[in-house]
Amino acid sequence: MTKLTLLALDTSTEACSVALLYNGEKTHLNELAQRTHTKRILPMVDKILANSGLHLNQVNALAFGRGPGSFTGVRVGAGIAQGLALGADLPVIPISNLTAMAQAAFELYQAKKVAAAIDARMGEVYFSQLICEDVHTNFGEVSQWREITPEQVCPPEQAISQLQNNDIFYVGTGWAAYPQFTEKNLNGSEIELPNALYMLSLAQTAWKQQQTISALEIEPIYLRNEVTWKKLPGRE
């Protein structure tokens, strides 16, 4: 049985990252590339594939950070993912950037209750609270994230009012960005930005559950309604 090969990419914040699952092993590239994502992401994809001797059409599926994050970064990631997936005829797995940071907390610190907040500027954060639960599926027991507090963009005070218990691991840039959090001793961790590496486990689970979409179904998640997604020619 051929092992699953997954490629993941993320440009939703000032971080720019790609990751590859191949022959059961994970590799990744991650760098800060604010305002240079469009120049950096494709060379990073080429490099990580070349390092493993792979071509894009040998990948089973493409995962990408679908937001929330910076408007430009989310748009770039969605556009690059769409172009790559169309060109190689790959199914796509959209990954929440907030959930990806929660997954990092689980893999690095075994955290199962996570509050994620990315600085959204304008006095707001992209926020969600998640819990990792063991779920029985047709292919065995898996750990899956469930949102206790749905993804939203909100002021710090609103995020604080929705926190449900004290046993929480905090991830994301949002916690250090606003004094309302630090005044409540809600301090972030070293996990400040999404990383495609931690999207791979989430994508594996989605693949097993046949939760993929086509390239033409890609929709970036901005959480601010006034932002629109420019569709590719030919899309309805």
C-alpha positions as CSV (number, residue, x, y, z in Angstrom):
1,M,0.0,0.0,0.0
2,T,1.4,3.3,-1.1
3,K,1.9,5.8,1.8
4,L,0.1,9.0,1.7
5,T,2.0,12.1,0.4
6,L,0.7,15.5,1.4
7,L,2.0,19.0,0.7
8,A,0.9,21.9,2.9
9,L,1.5,25.6,2.5
10,D,0.6,28.7,4.5
11,T,1.0,32.5,3.8
12,S,-1.8,33.8,6.0
13,T,0.4,35.8,8.4
14,E,3.9,37.3,8.2
15,A,5.2,33.7,8.4
16,C,5.6,31.8,5.1
17,S,5.8,28.0,5.4
18,V,5.6,24.8,3.4
19,A,5.6,21.2,4.7
20,L,5.7,17.7,3.2
21,L,4.6,14.3,4.4
22,Y,6.4,11.7,2.3
23,N,7.2,8.1,3.2
24,G,5.8,8.7,6.7
25,E,8.3,11.5,7.4
26,K,7.6,15.2,7.7
27,T,9.9,18.0,6.4
28,H,9.2,21.7,6.4
29,L,10.5,25.1,5.6
30,N,9.4,28.2,7.5
31,E,10.5,31.8,7.4
32,L,9.3,35.3,8.1
33,A,8.4,36.9,4.7
34,Q,6.2,39.8,5.4
35,R,5.0,41.4,2.1
36,T,7.2,39.0,0.1
37,H,5.0,35.9,0.2
38,T,4.3,35.9,-3.5
39,K,8.1,35.8,-4.2
40,R,9.0,33.2,-1.6
41,I,6.2,30.6,-1.5
42,L,6.7,28.9,-4.9
43,P,10.5,28.6,-4.6
44,M,9.9,27.0,-1.2
45,V,7.4,24.6,-2.7
46,D,9.9,23.7,-5.4
47,K,12.7,23.2,-2.9
48,I,10.8,20.9,-0.5
49,L,9.7,18.7,-3.4
50,A,13.1,18.6,-5.0
51,N,14.7,17.7,-1.7
52,S,12.5,14.6,-1.7
53,G,12.9,13.9,-5.4
54,L,9.2,14.5,-6.0
55,H,7.1,16.2,-8.6
56,L,3.9,18.0,-7.6
57,N,1.7,15.5,-9.5
58,Q,3.1,12.7,-7.2
59,V,1.4,14.4,-4.2
60,N,-2.0,12.9,-3.1
61,A,-3.5,16.2,-1.9
62,L,-2.6,19.8,-1.2
63,A,-3.4,21.4,2.2
64,F,-3.3,25.2,2.7
65,G,-4.0,27.7,5.4
66,R,-7.4,29.1,4.4
67,G,-7.4,31.8,7.1
68,P,-8.1,33.8,9.1
69,G,-5.1,36.0,8.8
70,S,-3.9,39.1,7.0
71,F,-6.1,39.9,4.0
72,T,-3.2,39.8,1.5
73,G,-1.7,36.7,3.0
74,V,-4.9,34.7,3.0
75,R,-5.6,35.8,-0.5
76,V,-2.1,34.8,-1.7
77,G,-2.3,31.4,0.0
78,A,-5.7,30.6,-1.6
79,G,-4.5,31.8,-5.0
80,I,-1.3,29.8,-4.9
81,A,-3.1,26.7,-3.6
82,Q,-5.7,27.0,-6.3
83,G,-3.1,27.4,-9.1
84,L,-1.0,24.5,-7.9
85,A,-4.0,22.2,-7.4
86,L,-5.5,23.1,-10.8
87,G,-2.2,22.6,-12.6
88,A,-1.5,19.1,-11.0
89,D,-5.2,18.1,-10.7
90,L,-4.9,17.7,-6.9
91,P,-7.7,17.5,-4.3
92,V,-7.4,20.3,-1.7
93,I,-7.7,20.3,2.1
94,P,-8.4,23.7,3.6
95,I,-7.0,24.1,7.1
96,S,-8.0,26.7,9.7
97,N,-5.0,28.7,10.8
98,L,-6.3,29.0,14.3
99,T,-6.7,25.2,14.5
100,A,-3.2,24.7,13.0
101,M,-1.8,26.6,16.0
102,A,-3.9,24.5,18.3
103,Q,-2.4,21.4,16.7
104,A,1.1,22.8,17.3
105,A,0.3,23.2,21.0
106,F,-0.9,19.6,21.1
107,E,2.2,18.2,19.3
108,L,4.7,20.3,21.2
109,Y,3.1,20.5,24.6
110,Q,0.3,17.9,24.6
111,A,-2.2,20.7,25.2
112,K,-5.8,19.7,24.6
113,K,-7.6,22.9,25.5
114,V,-6.4,25.8,23.4
115,A,-7.4,29.4,22.9
116,A,-6.0,30.9,19.7
117,A,-5.8,34.6,18.9
118,I,-4.2,36.3,15.9
119,D,-3.8,40.1,15.9
120,A,-6.4,41.3,13.4
121,R,-5.4,45.0,13.8
122,M,-8.0,47.7,14.3
123,G,-8.4,46.7,17.9
124,E,-9.5,43.2,17.2
125,V,-8.3,39.6,17.1
126,Y,-9.2,36.5,15.1
127,F,-10.2,34.2,17.9
128,S,-11.4,30.7,18.7
129,Q,-11.3,28.3,21.6
130,L,-10.8,24.6,20.9
131,I,-10.7,21.2,22.6
132,C,-9.0,18.1,21.4
133,E,-11.2,15.0,21.7
134,D,-10.7,11.3,20.8
135,V,-13.3,10.4,18.2
136,H,-14.2,6.9,17.0
137,T,-14.3,6.7,13.2
138,N,-14.4,4.0,10.5
139,F,-10.6,3.9,10.5
140,G,-10.1,3.9,14.2
141,E,-9.7,6.3,17.1
142,V,-8.5,9.8,16.1
143,S,-7.9,13.0,17.9
144,Q,-9.9,15.9,16.5
145,W,-10.4,19.5,17.4
146,R,-13.8,20.8,18.3
147,E,-14.6,24.5,18.5
148,I,-15.9,25.5,21.9
149,T,-16.0,29.1,20.7
150,P,-16.4,29.5,16.9
151,E,-13.9,31.4,14.8
152,Q,-14.7,35.1,14.9
153,V,-13.1,38.5,14.7
154,C,-13.8,40.5,17.9
155,P,-12.3,43.0,20.4
156,P,-10.2,41.6,23.2
157,E,-12.9,42.1,25.8
158,Q,-15.3,39.9,23.8
159,A,-12.6,37.2,23.5
160,I,-12.0,37.3,27.3
161,S,-15.7,37.0,28.1
162,Q,-15.9,33.8,26.0
163,L,-13.0,31.9,27.7
164,Q,-14.6,28.9,29.4
165,N,-12.1,27.7,31.9
166,N,-8.6,28.4,33.4
167,D,-6.9,25.3,32.0
168,I,-6.1,26.8,28.7
169,F,-3.0,27.0,26.5
170,Y,-2.7,30.3,24.6
171,V,-1.4,30.5,21.1
172,G,-1.1,33.3,18.6
173,T,0.1,36.9,18.3
174,G,-3.1,38.4,19.7
175,W,-2.4,37.8,23.4
176,A,0.7,40.1,23.4
177,A,-0.9,42.7,21.1
178,Y,-3.4,44.2,23.5
179,P,-3.1,45.2,27.2
180,Q,-6.6,43.9,28.0
181,F,-5.1,40.4,27.8
182,T,-1.9,41.0,29.7
183,E,-3.9,42.8,32.4
184,K,-5.8,39.5,32.9
185,N,-2.6,37.5,32.9
186,L,-3.6,35.9,29.6
187,N,-0.2,35.4,28.1
188,G,0.7,33.8,24.9
189,S,3.3,31.1,24.2
190,E,6.1,30.7,21.8
191,I,3.5,29.5,19.3
192,E,2.7,32.8,17.7
193,L,2.1,32.1,14.0
194,P,0.7,29.2,12.0
195,N,3.1,26.8,10.5
196,A,2.3,24.4,7.6
197,L,4.1,21.6,9.5
198,Y,1.2,21.3,11.9
199,M,-1.3,21.3,9.1
200,L,-0.1,17.9,8.0
201,S,-1.7,15.9,10.8
202,L,-4.9,17.8,10.4
203,A,-4.8,17.1,6.6
204,Q,-4.1,13.4,7.2
205,T,-7.3,13.1,9.3
206,A,-9.3,15.0,6.7
207,W,-7.9,12.8,3.9
208,K,-8.9,9.6,5.8
209,Q,-12.4,11.0,6.2
210,Q,-12.6,12.0,2.5
211,Q,-12.9,15.7,3.5
212,T,-11.3,17.2,0.4
213,I,-12.6,19.8,-2.1
214,S,-11.7,20.7,-5.7
215,A,-9.4,23.6,-6.5
216,L,-12.5,25.5,-7.8
217,E,-14.2,25.2,-4.5
218,I,-11.5,27.1,-2.6
219,E,-12.8,29.9,-0.5
220,P,-10.5,31.9,1.8
221,I,-11.8,32.7,5.2
222,Y,-11.3,36.4,6.1
223,L,-14.0,36.7,8.9
224,R,-14.4,40.3,7.9
225,N,-17.4,40.4,5.6
226,E,-16.4,43.4,3.5
227,V,-13.5,41.5,1.9
228,T,-14.3,39.6,-1.3
229,W,-12.5,36.8,-3.0
230,K,-11.6,37.4,-6.7
231,K,-12.7,34.2,-8.4
232,L,-10.7,32.7,-11.3
233,P,-12.1,33.1,-14.8
234,G,-14.8,30.5,-15.5
235,R,-16.0,30.2,-11.9
236,E,-19.6,30.7,-11.2
